[in-house]
Amino acid sequence: MSADVLPFARPTIDEAMVAAVADTLRSRWIASGPQVAAFEAALSAAVGGRPVRSFTSATGAMAVALELLGIGAGDEVVTPAQSFFASANVIERAGARAVFVDVDLATRNLDLDQAAAAVTPRTKALLPVHYNAPLDPAALAAFRARHGVRVLEDAALAIGSVAGGRPVGATGDLVSFSFHPNKNMTTIEGGALVMNDADEAGRVERLRFHGIVRLPDGTRDLEAAGGKYNLSDVSARLGLAQLARLGEWCRARERLAMAYFDALSGDDLVTPERLPPRTNPGHSWNLFTVLLPLADIALSRKQFIDAMQREGIGIGISYEAIHLTSLYRAKGWREGRFPVAERIGRETVTLPLFPEMTETDVDRVCTSLGRVLRSRAA
Ligand SMILES: Cc1ncc(COP(=O)(O)O)c(C=O)c1O
């Protein structure tokens, strides 16, 4: 890419996608219709034939999944303290309590031993997040069997990942994906939920669209006070074209991630423990995160990000520790409970990584990174 400013994420939109979306617009069938059905069938084929329904966001998919599981007041759901806020917020919005646990420093995935220790008689589900490595399906299945809880995998960052030899989504209980533009593929905004069987899919379809049930006499009944989360055909058509290139993009992401490891190796400030695991089978590399050596440099994270921006390089933060936000502090969570999540929350930055980048872009980022890390505040 030759543009002067390198963003930290950027979707690939090719001309065939533009044309396909234009065709859908010209068809005048632009809300949910045949393209949504085709997109869901293609997603299902990508996850071993399991039922999949699309949504206007992963947040919506997760909210409906928790409704499907009947999770509400008095219930607890165990989830990592390090994730995007949506993972915890959907639990609280369902009226249940998000019970945080700490994460592993390298993979940033939730620590299953701590999750086991957090299970109480009120625990109804585990909501783990695929972060810097795919979650282990065998470990999740064992957790589910041992504790008698449901599992909703937040795979927002992980469409295209492979775990235990199968695509993420092809195994497990409920699995949600995000198609936000920063993710591995996009529908502009959008998400999907993978379920176990046709009965769950039918219930999710109704919860997704007002709770409406169609009666034989052509009138409509309500089975629940459902929401409104259906994807548009315009988005679904984009999603179909994006899904066709997902494998190619994940391979490009992996190649660029390896270029980062090569370019950063030997940098005494960016030691391997500050990077994701390099040997990371099946990972689809949505994010390339670095823990800044704040104790060894003259800059704050904000000053680092601003200096990189001046070099024409966009830097993200993925993510703050959720339990330290005002909302969760007000619910009683305190600093010191989850030291790994807190350290990540303080030190993490996300470097540019998207399929249209080149190895030259990676070198440019790393050259700037090395210079900025050794500079003083402007
Ligand atoms: C881990 C994680 N979960 C959930 C979401 C929410 O996805 P969406 O924006 O599609 O609702 C995101 C989005 O950034 C995410 O990173």
The ligand as an SDF file (V2000), in Angstrom:
LIG
                    3D

 16 16  0  0  0  0  0  0  0  0999 V2000
  -13.9490   -9.5700   21.0830 C   0  0  0  0  0  0  0  0  0  0  0  0
  -15.1180   -8.8220   20.5100 C   0  0  0  0  0  0  0  0  0  0  0  0
  -16.3570   -9.1890   20.8350 N   0  0  0  0  0  0  0  0  0  0  0  0
  -17.4350   -8.5530   20.3210 C   0  0  0  0  0  0  0  0  0  0  0  0
  -17.3060   -7.5010   19.4680 C   0  0  0  0  0  0  0  0  0  0  0  0
  -18.5260   -6.7880   18.9730 C   0  0  0  0  0  0  0  0  0  0  0  0
  -18.6950   -6.9280   17.5910 O   0  0  0  0  0  0  0  0  0  0  0  0
  -19.7640   -6.0150   16.8300 P   0  0  0  0  0  0  0  0  0  0  0  0
  -19.1540   -4.6850   16.6350 O   0  0  0  0  0  0  0  0  0  0  0  0
  -20.0040   -6.7510   15.5320 O   0  0  0  0  0  0  0  0  0  0  0  0
  -20.9900   -5.9880   17.6730 O   0  0  0  0  0  0  0  0  0  0  0  0
  -16.0390   -7.0900   19.0910 C   0  0  0  0  0  0  0  0  0  0  0  0
  -15.8570   -5.9410   18.1810 C   0  0  0  0  0  0  0  0  0  0  0  0
  -14.8590   -5.2690   18.1830 O   0  0  0  0  0  0  0  0  0  0  0  0
  -14.9170   -7.7680   19.6200 C   0  0  0  0  0  0  0  0  0  0  0  0
  -13.6690   -7.3830   19.3150 O   0  0  0  0  0  0  0  0  0  0  0  0
  1  2  1  0
  2  3  1  0
  2 15  2  0
  3  4  2  0
  4  5  1  0
  5  6  1  0
  5 12  2  0
  6  7  1  0
  7  8  1  0
  8  9  2  0
  8 10  1  0
  8 11  1  0
 12 13  1  0
 12 15  1  0
 13 14  2  0
 15 16  1  0
M  END
$$$$
